[in-house]
Amino acid sequence: MQSDFVLGKWNSEEEPMVKLKISKAVEAIEIFVTQGLTTAMNQINNQEFSL
């Protein structure tokens, strides 16, 4: 089922990317709270999310 894929566990190869995206999400939230939506969007949307 598709829900099993979406809600399933990450494999060991995916973990570094998951950790990076969680870190970037925290960064985006912090920028949004301290500097506002426009600044957060401008900074985060221009970043690459590759390892």
mmCIF file as Biopython writes it, N, C-alpha, C and O atoms, coordinates in Angstrom:
data_model
#
loop_
_atom_site.group_PDB
_atom_site.id
_atom_site.type_symbol
_atom_site.label_atom_id
_atom_site.label_alt_id
_atom_site.label_comp_id
_atom_site.label_asym_id
_atom_site.label_entity_id
_atom_site.label_seq_id
_atom_site.pdbx_PDB_ins_code
_atom_site.Cartn_x
_atom_site.Cartn_y
_atom_site.Cartn_z
_atom_site.occupancy
_atom_site.B_iso_or_equiv
_atom_site.auth_seq_id
_atom_site.auth_asym_id
_atom_site.pdbx_PDB_model_num
ATOM 1   N N  . MET A ? 1  ? 0.832  -1.193 0.000  1.0 0.0 1  A 1 
ATOM 2   C CA . MET A ? 1  ? 0.000  0.000  0.000  1.0 0.0 1  A 1 
ATOM 3   C C  . MET A ? 1  ? 0.872  1.249  0.000  1.0 0.0 1  A 1 
ATOM 4   O O  . MET A ? 1  ? 2.002  1.243  0.488  1.0 0.0 1  A 1 
ATOM 5   N N  . GLN A ? 2  ? 0.331  2.293  -0.546 1.0 0.0 2  A 1 
ATOM 6   C CA . GLN A ? 2  ? 1.069  3.555  -0.595 1.0 0.0 2  A 1 
ATOM 7   C C  . GLN A ? 2  ? 1.316  4.101  0.808  1.0 0.0 2  A 1 
ATOM 8   O O  . GLN A ? 2  ? 2.371  4.679  1.068  1.0 0.0 2  A 1 
ATOM 9   N N  . SER A ? 3  ? 0.368  3.927  1.703  1.0 0.0 3  A 1 
ATOM 10  C CA . SER A ? 3  ? 0.547  4.435  3.069  1.0 0.0 3  A 1 
ATOM 11  C C  . SER A ? 3  ? 1.716  3.739  3.765  1.0 0.0 3  A 1 
ATOM 12  O O  . SER A ? 3  ? 2.392  4.352  4.591  1.0 0.0 3  A 1 
ATOM 13  N N  . ASP A ? 4  ? 1.963  2.469  3.443  1.0 0.0 4  A 1 
ATOM 14  C CA . ASP A ? 4  ? 3.111  1.766  4.020  1.0 0.0 4  A 1 
ATOM 15  C C  . ASP A ? 4  ? 4.414  2.409  3.567  1.0 0.0 4  A 1 
ATOM 16  O O  . ASP A ? 4  ? 5.364  2.509  4.343  1.0 0.0 4  A 1 
ATOM 17  N N  . PHE A ? 5  ? 4.460  2.844  2.315  1.0 0.0 5  A 1 
ATOM 18  C CA . PHE A ? 5  ? 5.658  3.510  1.805  1.0 0.0 5  A 1 
ATOM 19  C C  . PHE A ? 5  ? 5.851  4.860  2.490  1.0 0.0 5  A 1 
ATOM 20  O O  . PHE A ? 5  ? 6.950  5.181  2.942  1.0 0.0 5  A 1 
ATOM 21  N N  . VAL A ? 6  ? 4.787  5.641  2.566  1.0 0.0 6  A 1 
ATOM 22  C CA . VAL A ? 6  ? 4.868  6.990  3.135  1.0 0.0 6  A 1 
ATOM 23  C C  . VAL A ? 6  ? 5.148  6.942  4.628  1.0 0.0 6  A 1 
ATOM 24  O O  . VAL A ? 6  ? 5.937  7.738  5.137  1.0 0.0 6  A 1 
ATOM 25  N N  . LEU A ? 7  ? 4.521  6.035  5.320  1.0 0.0 7  A 1 
ATOM 26  C CA . LEU A ? 7  ? 4.648  5.962  6.774  1.0 0.0 7  A 1 
ATOM 27  C C  . LEU A ? 7  ? 5.692  4.954  7.237  1.0 0.0 7  A 1 
ATOM 28  O O  . LEU A ? 7  ? 5.873  4.754  8.438  1.0 0.0 7  A 1 
ATOM 29  N N  . GLY A ? 8  ? 6.371  4.325  6.300  1.0 0.0 8  A 1 
ATOM 30  C CA . GLY A ? 8  ? 7.362  3.314  6.654  1.0 0.0 8  A 1 
ATOM 31  C C  . GLY A ? 8  ? 8.631  3.914  7.229  1.0 0.0 8  A 1 
ATOM 32  O O  . GLY A ? 8  ? 8.813  5.132  7.232  1.0 0.0 8  A 1 
ATOM 33  N N  . LYS A ? 9  ? 9.495  3.056  7.709  1.0 0.0 9  A 1 
ATOM 34  C CA . LYS A ? 9  ? 10.772 3.492  8.278  1.0 0.0 9  A 1 
ATOM 35  C C  . LYS A ? 9  ? 11.765 3.779  7.165  1.0 0.0 9  A 1 
ATOM 36  O O  . LYS A ? 9  ? 11.690 3.211  6.075  1.0 0.0 9  A 1 
ATOM 37  N N  . TRP A ? 10 ? 12.701 4.681  7.469  1.0 0.0 10 A 1 
ATOM 38  C CA . TRP A ? 10 ? 13.752 4.981  6.510  1.0 0.0 10 A 1 
ATOM 39  C C  . TRP A ? 10 ? 14.820 3.906  6.594  1.0 0.0 10 A 1 
ATOM 40  O O  . TRP A ? 10 ? 15.082 3.352  7.662  1.0 0.0 10 A 1 
ATOM 41  N N  . ASN A ? 11 ? 15.431 3.621  5.456  1.0 0.0 11 A 1 
ATOM 42  C CA . ASN A ? 11 ? 16.536 2.665  5.501  1.0 0.0 11 A 1 
ATOM 43  C C  . ASN A ? 11 ? 17.825 3.412  5.822  1.0 0.0 11 A 1 
ATOM 44  O O  . ASN A ? 11 ? 17.842 4.643  5.852  1.0 0.0 11 A 1 
ATOM 45  N N  . SER A ? 12 ? 18.885 2.681  6.058  1.0 0.0 12 A 1 
ATOM 46  C CA . SER A ? 12 ? 20.143 3.306  6.488  1.0 0.0 12 A 1 
ATOM 47  C C  . SER A ? 12 ? 20.714 4.254  5.441  1.0 0.0 12 A 1 
ATOM 48  O O  . SER A ? 12 ? 21.419 5.199  5.795  1.0 0.0 12 A 1 
ATOM 49  N N  . GLU A ? 13 ? 20.430 4.030  4.177  1.0 0.0 13 A 1 
ATOM 50  C CA . GLU A ? 13 ? 20.923 4.917  3.124  1.0 0.0 13 A 1 
ATOM 51  C C  . GLU A ? 13 ? 20.185 6.261  3.129  1.0 0.0 13 A 1 
ATOM 52  O O  . GLU A ? 13 ? 20.746 7.274  2.712  1.0 0.0 13 A 1 
ATOM 53  N N  . GLU A ? 14 ? 18.945 6.277  3.591  1.0 0.0 14 A 1 
ATOM 54  C CA . GLU A ? 14 ? 18.143 7.496  3.598  1.0 0.0 14 A 1 
ATOM 55  C C  . GLU A ? 14 ? 18.359 8.343  4.847  1.0 0.0 14 A 1 
ATOM 56  O O  . GLU A ? 14 ? 18.039 9.531  4.836  1.0 0.0 14 A 1 
ATOM 57  N N  . GLU A ? 15 ? 18.884 7.777  5.906  1.0 0.0 15 A 1 
ATOM 58  C CA . GLU A ? 15 ? 19.007 8.487  7.178  1.0 0.0 15 A 1 
ATOM 59  C C  . GLU A ? 15 ? 19.787 9.799  7.096  1.0 0.0 15 A 1 
ATOM 60  O O  . GLU A ? 15 ? 19.329 10.789 7.668  1.0 0.0 15 A 1 
ATOM 61  N N  . PRO A ? 16 ? 20.935 9.867  6.422  1.0 0.0 16 A 1 
ATOM 62  C CA . PRO A ? 16 ? 21.650 11.148 6.365  1.0 0.0 16 A 1 
ATOM 63  C C  . PRO A ? 16 ? 20.804 12.262 5.732  1.0 0.0 16 A 1 
ATOM 64  O O  . PRO A ? 16 ? 20.840 13.400 6.200  1.0 0.0 16 A 1 
ATOM 65  N N  . MET A ? 17 ? 20.051 11.953 4.682  1.0 0.0 17 A 1 
ATOM 66  C CA . MET A ? 17 ? 19.217 12.963 4.043  1.0 0.0 17 A 1 
ATOM 67  C C  . MET A ? 17 ? 18.062 13.376 4.962  1.0 0.0 17 A 1 
ATOM 68  O O  . MET A ? 17 ? 17.706 14.553 5.020  1.0 0.0 17 A 1 
ATOM 69  N N  . VAL A ? 18 ? 17.489 12.431 5.665  1.0 0.0 18 A 1 
ATOM 70  C CA . VAL A ? 18 ? 16.407 12.740 6.602  1.0 0.0 18 A 1 
ATOM 71  C C  . VAL A ? 18 ? 16.926 13.675 7.691  1.0 0.0 18 A 1 
ATOM 72  O O  . VAL A ? 18 ? 16.270 14.662 8.026  1.0 0.0 18 A 1 
ATOM 73  N N  . LYS A ? 19 ? 18.087 13.374 8.239  1.0 0.0 19 A 1 
ATOM 74  C CA . LYS A ? 19 ? 18.670 14.223 9.276  1.0 0.0 19 A 1 
ATOM 75  C C  . LYS A ? 19 ? 18.969 15.625 8.743  1.0 0.0 19 A 1 
ATOM 76  O O  . LYS A ? 19 ? 18.747 16.613 9.444  1.0 0.0 19 A 1 
ATOM 77  N N  . LEU A ? 20 ? 19.465 15.718 7.522  1.0 0.0 20 A 1 
ATOM 78  C CA . LEU A ? 20 ? 19.734 17.016 6.916  1.0 0.0 20 A 1 
ATOM 79  C C  . LEU A ? 20 ? 18.440 17.811 6.755  1.0 0.0 20 A 1 
ATOM 80  O O  . LEU A ? 20 ? 18.405 19.000 7.071  1.0 0.0 20 A 1 
ATOM 81  N N  . LYS A ? 21 ? 17.391 17.178 6.274  1.0 0.0 21 A 1 
ATOM 82  C CA . LYS A ? 21 ? 16.128 17.878 6.062  1.0 0.0 21 A 1 
ATOM 83  C C  . LYS A ? 21 ? 15.488 18.303 7.378  1.0 0.0 21 A 1 
ATOM 84  O O  . LYS A ? 21 ? 14.865 19.362 7.447  1.0 0.0 21 A 1 
ATOM 85  N N  . ILE A ? 22 ? 15.632 17.497 8.414  1.0 0.0 22 A 1 
ATOM 86  C CA . ILE A ? 22 ? 15.126 17.905 9.729  1.0 0.0 22 A 1 
ATOM 87  C C  . ILE A ? 22 ? 15.888 19.135 10.210 1.0 0.0 22 A 1 
ATOM 88  O O  . ILE A ? 22 ? 15.288 20.080 10.724 1.0 0.0 22 A 1 
ATOM 89  N N  . SER A ? 23 ? 17.203 19.123 10.044 1.0 0.0 23 A 1 
ATOM 90  C CA . SER A ? 23 ? 18.025 20.267 10.438 1.0 0.0 23 A 1 
ATOM 91  C C  . SER A ? 23 ? 17.620 21.526 9.674  1.0 0.0 23 A 1 
ATOM 92  O O  . SER A ? 23 ? 17.516 22.604 10.258 1.0 0.0 23 A 1 
ATOM 93  N N  . LYS A ? 24 ? 17.392 21.387 8.366  1.0 0.0 24 A 1 
ATOM 94  C CA . LYS A ? 24 ? 16.983 22.540 7.552  1.0 0.0 24 A 1 
ATOM 95  C C  . LYS A ? 24 ? 15.589 23.021 7.936  1.0 0.0 24 A 1 
ATOM 96  O O  . LYS A ? 24 ? 15.311 24.219 7.877  1.0 0.0 24 A 1 
ATOM 97  N N  . ALA A ? 25 ? 14.708 22.101 8.328  1.0 0.0 25 A 1 
ATOM 98  C CA . ALA A ? 25 ? 13.369 22.495 8.766  1.0 0.0 25 A 1 
ATOM 99  C C  . ALA A ? 25 ? 13.456 23.314 10.050 1.0 0.0 25 A 1 
ATOM 100 O O  . ALA A ? 25 ? 12.757 24.317 10.198 1.0 0.0 25 A 1 
ATOM 101 N N  . VAL A ? 26 ? 14.304 22.893 10.970 1.0 0.0 26 A 1 
ATOM 102 C CA . VAL A ? 26 ? 14.502 23.638 12.213 1.0 0.0 26 A 1 
ATOM 103 C C  . VAL A ? 26 ? 15.049 25.028 11.893 1.0 0.0 26 A 1 
ATOM 104 O O  . VAL A ? 26 ? 14.600 26.026 12.457 1.0 0.0 26 A 1 
ATOM 105 N N  . GLU A ? 27 ? 16.010 25.082 10.993 1.0 0.0 27 A 1 
ATOM 106 C CA . GLU A ? 27 ? 16.591 26.372 10.575 1.0 0.0 27 A 1 
ATOM 107 C C  . GLU A ? 27 ? 15.512 27.280 9.987  1.0 0.0 27 A 1 
ATOM 108 O O  . GLU A ? 27 ? 15.461 28.467 10.309 1.0 0.0 27 A 1 
ATOM 109 N N  . ALA A ? 28 ? 14.661 26.737 9.139  1.0 0.0 28 A 1 
ATOM 110 C CA . ALA A ? 28 ? 13.602 27.519 8.514  1.0 0.0 28 A 1 
ATOM 111 C C  . ALA A ? 28 ? 12.633 28.064 9.562  1.0 0.0 28 A 1 
ATOM 112 O O  . ALA A ? 28 ? 12.213 29.218 9.485  1.0 0.0 28 A 1 
ATOM 113 N N  . ILE A ? 29 ? 12.286 27.241 10.528 1.0 0.0 29 A 1 
ATOM 114 C CA . ILE A ? 29 ? 11.368 27.675 11.594 1.0 0.0 29 A 1 
ATOM 115 C C  . ILE A ? 29 ? 11.994 28.791 12.410 1.0 0.0 29 A 1 
ATOM 116 O O  . ILE A ? 29 ? 11.330 29.773 12.739 1.0 0.0 29 A 1 
ATOM 117 N N  . GLU A ? 30 ? 13.270 28.642 12.738 1.0 0.0 30 A 1 
ATOM 118 C CA . GLU A ? 30 ? 13.959 29.676 13.522 1.0 0.0 30 A 1 
ATOM 119 C C  . GLU A ? 30 ? 14.017 30.997 12.764 1.0 0.0 30 A 1 
ATOM 120 O O  . GLU A ? 30 ? 13.779 32.053 13.351 1.0 0.0 30 A 1 
ATOM 121 N N  . ILE A ? 31 ? 14.323 30.956 11.491 1.0 0.0 31 A 1 
ATOM 122 C CA . ILE A ? 31 ? 14.367 32.183 10.686 1.0 0.0 31 A 1 
ATOM 123 C C  . ILE A ? 31 ? 12.979 32.797 10.592 1.0 0.0 31 A 1 
ATOM 124 O O  . ILE A ? 31 ? 12.829 34.011 10.726 1.0 0.0 31 A 1 
ATOM 125 N N  . PHE A ? 32 ? 11.966 31.973 10.364 1.0 0.0 32 A 1 
ATOM 126 C CA . PHE A ? 32 ? 10.590 32.457 10.276 1.0 0.0 32 A 1 
ATOM 127 C C  . PHE A ? 32 ? 10.185 33.171 11.569 1.0 0.0 32 A 1 
ATOM 128 O O  . PHE A ? 32 ? 9.599  34.253 11.524 1.0 0.0 32 A 1 
ATOM 129 N N  . VAL A ? 33 ? 10.493 32.574 12.707 1.0 0.0 33 A 1 
ATOM 130 C CA . VAL A ? 33 ? 10.086 33.144 13.996 1.0 0.0 33 A 1 
ATOM 131 C C  . VAL A ? 33 ? 10.855 34.422 14.300 1.0 0.0 33 A 1 
ATOM 132 O O  . VAL A ? 33 ? 10.286 35.374 14.833 1.0 0.0 33 A 1 
ATOM 133 N N  . THR A ? 34 ? 12.134 34.453 13.970 1.0 0.0 34 A 1 
ATOM 134 C CA . THR A ? 34 ? 12.951 35.611 14.354 1.0 0.0 34 A 1 
ATOM 135 C C  . THR A ? 34 ? 13.001 36.714 13.308 1.0 0.0 34 A 1 
ATOM 136 O O  . THR A ? 34 ? 13.186 37.881 13.653 1.0 0.0 34 A 1 
ATOM 137 N N  . GLN A ? 35 ? 12.834 36.354 12.004 1.0 0.0 35 A 1 
ATOM 138 C CA . GLN A ? 35 ? 13.021 37.350 10.957 1.0 0.0 35 A 1 
ATOM 139 C C  . GLN A ? 35 ? 11.829 37.511 10.029 1.0 0.0 35 A 1 
ATOM 140 O O  . GLN A ? 35 ? 11.803 38.424 9.205  1.0 0.0 35 A 1 
ATOM 141 N N  . GLY A ? 36 ? 10.841 36.631 10.155 1.0 0.0 36 A 1 
ATOM 142 C CA . GLY A ? 36 ? 9.637  36.766 9.344  1.0 0.0 36 A 1 
ATOM 143 C C  . GLY A ? 36 ? 9.592  35.810 8.163  1.0 0.0 36 A 1 
ATOM 144 O O  . GLY A ? 36 ? 10.585 35.188 7.783  1.0 0.0 36 A 1 
ATOM 145 N N  . LEU A ? 37 ? 8.404  35.723 7.606  1.0 0.0 37 A 1 
ATOM 146 C CA . LEU A ? 37 ? 8.131  34.773 6.528  1.0 0.0 37 A 1 
ATOM 147 C C  . LEU A ? 37 ? 8.931  35.058 5.260  1.0 0.0 37 A 1 
ATOM 148 O O  . LEU A ? 37 ? 9.519  34.144 4.682  1.0 0.0 37 A 1 
ATOM 149 N N  . THR A ? 38 ? 8.957  36.300 4.827  1.0 0.0 38 A 1 
ATOM 150 C CA . THR A ? 38 ? 9.642  36.623 3.570  1.0 0.0 38 A 1 
ATOM 151 C C  . THR A ? 38 ? 11.122 36.277 3.637  1.0 0.0 38 A 1 
ATOM 152 O O  . THR A ? 38 ? 11.663 35.678 2.708  1.0 0.0 38 A 1 
ATOM 153 N N  . THR A ? 39 ? 11.774 36.646 4.723  1.0 0.0 39 A 1 
ATOM 154 C CA . THR A ? 39 ? 13.195 36.338 4.877  1.0 0.0 39 A 1 
ATOM 155 C C  . THR A ? 39 ? 13.411 34.831 4.905  1.0 0.0 39 A 1 
ATOM 156 O O  . THR A ? 39 ? 14.334 34.323 4.269  1.0 0.0 39 A 1 
ATOM 157 N N  . ALA A ? 40 ? 12.565 34.114 5.640  1.0 0.0 40 A 1 
ATOM 158 C CA . ALA A ? 40 ? 12.700 32.660 5.710  1.0 0.0 40 A 1 
ATOM 159 C C  . ALA A ? 40 ? 12.542 32.042 4.328  1.0 0.0 40 A 1 
ATOM 160 O O  . ALA A ? 40 ? 13.339 31.190 3.935  1.0 0.0 40 A 1 
ATOM 161 N N  . MET A ? 41 ? 11.529 32.460 3.593  1.0 0.0 41 A 1 
ATOM 162 C CA . MET A ? 41 ? 11.313 31.907 2.253  1.0 0.0 41 A 1 
ATOM 163 C C  . MET A ? 41 ? 12.493 32.205 1.344  1.0 0.0 41 A 1 
ATOM 164 O O  . MET A ? 41 ? 12.948 31.325 0.614  1.0 0.0 41 A 1 
ATOM 165 N N  . ASN A ? 42 ? 12.993 33.433 1.379  1.0 0.0 42 A 1 
ATOM 166 C CA . ASN A ? 42 ? 14.113 33.809 0.517  1.0 0.0 42 A 1 
ATOM 167 C C  . ASN A ? 42 ? 15.377 33.021 0.851  1.0 0.0 42 A 1 
ATOM 168 O O  . ASN A ? 42 ? 16.108 32.610 -0.050 1.0 0.0 42 A 1 
ATOM 169 N N  . GLN A ? 43 ? 15.632 32.813 2.115  1.0 0.0 43 A 1 
ATOM 170 C CA . GLN A ? 43 ? 16.855 32.095 2.499  1.0 0.0 43 A 1 
ATOM 171 C C  . GLN A ? 43 ? 16.736 30.595 2.267  1.0 0.0 43 A 1 
ATOM 172 O O  . GLN A ? 43 ? 17.655 29.977 1.730  1.0 0.0 43 A 1 
ATOM 173 N N  . ILE A ? 44 ? 15.646 30.022 2.655  1.0 0.0 44 A 1 
ATOM 174 C CA . ILE A ? 44 ? 15.501 28.565 2.584  1.0 0.0 44 A 1 
ATOM 175 C C  . ILE A ? 44 ? 15.240 28.098 1.154  1.0 0.0 44 A 1 
ATOM 176 O O  . ILE A ? 44 ? 15.784 27.074 0.743  1.0 0.0 44 A 1 
ATOM 177 N N  . ASN A ? 45 ? 14.437 28.807 0.397  1.0 0.0 45 A 1 
ATOM 178 C CA . ASN A ? 45 ? 14.109 28.367 -0.960 1.0 0.0 45 A 1 
ATOM 179 C C  . ASN A ? 45 ? 15.292 28.429 -1.911 1.0 0.0 45 A 1 
ATOM 180 O O  . ASN A ? 45 ? 15.253 27.816 -2.978 1.0 0.0 45 A 1 
ATOM 181 N N  . ASN A ? 46 ? 16.333 29.148 -1.554 1.0 0.0 46 A 1 
ATOM 182 C CA . ASN A ? 46 ? 17.510 29.250 -2.413 1.0 0.0 46 A 1 
ATOM 183 C C  . ASN A ? 46 ? 18.610 28.264 -2.039 1.0 0.0 46 A 1 
ATOM 184 O O  . ASN A ? 46 ? 19.693 28.299 -2.623 1.0 0.0 46 A 1 
ATOM 185 N N  . GLN A ? 47 ? 18.349 27.382 -1.072 1.0 0.0 47 A 1 
ATOM 186 C CA . GLN A ? 47 ? 19.367 26.432 -0.627 1.0 0.0 47 A 1 
ATOM 187 C C  . GLN A ? 47 ? 19.229 25.103 -1.358 1.0 0.0 47 A 1 
ATOM 188 O O  . GLN A ? 47 ? 18.143 24.705 -1.777 1.0 0.0 47 A 1 
ATOM 189 N N  . GLU A ? 48 ? 20.356 24.438 -1.493 1.0 0.0 48 A 1 
ATOM 190 C CA . GLU A ? 48 ? 20.385 23.081 -2.033 1.0 0.0 48 A 1 
ATOM 191 C C  . GLU A ? 48 ? 20.303 22.111 -0.858 1.0 0.0 48 A 1 
ATOM 192 O O  . GLU A ? 48 ? 20.908 22.351 0.187  1.0 0.0 48 A 1 
ATOM 193 N N  . PHE A ? 49 ? 19.578 21.049 -1.018 1.0 0.0 49 A 1 
ATOM 194 C CA . PHE A ? 49 ? 19.445 20.053 0.039  1.0 0.0 49 A 1 
ATOM 195 C C  . PHE A ? 49 ? 20.081 18.741 -0.366 1.0 0.0 49 A 1 
ATOM 196 O O  . PHE A ? 49 ? 19.431 17.696 -0.337 1.0 0.0 49 A 1 
ATOM 197 N N  . SER A ? 50 ? 21.329 18.786 -0.739 1.0 0.0 50 A 1 
ATOM 198 C CA . SER A ? 50 ? 22.028 17.554 -1.104 1.0 0.0 50 A 1 
ATOM 199 C C  . SER A ? 50 ? 23.159 17.336 -0.118 1.0 0.0 50 A 1 
ATOM 200 O O  . SER A ? 50 ? 23.626 18.269 0.535  1.0 0.0 50 A 1 
ATOM 201 N N  . LEU A ? 51 ? 23.580 16.112 -0.024 1.0 0.0 51 A 1 
ATOM 202 C CA . LEU A ? 51 ? 24.672 15.770 0.894  1.0 0.0 51 A 1 
ATOM 203 C C  . LEU A ? 51 ? 26.010 15.984 0.248  1.0 0.0 51 A 1 
ATOM 204 O O  . LEU A ? 51 ? 27.043 15.747 0.875  1.0 0.0 51 A 1 
#
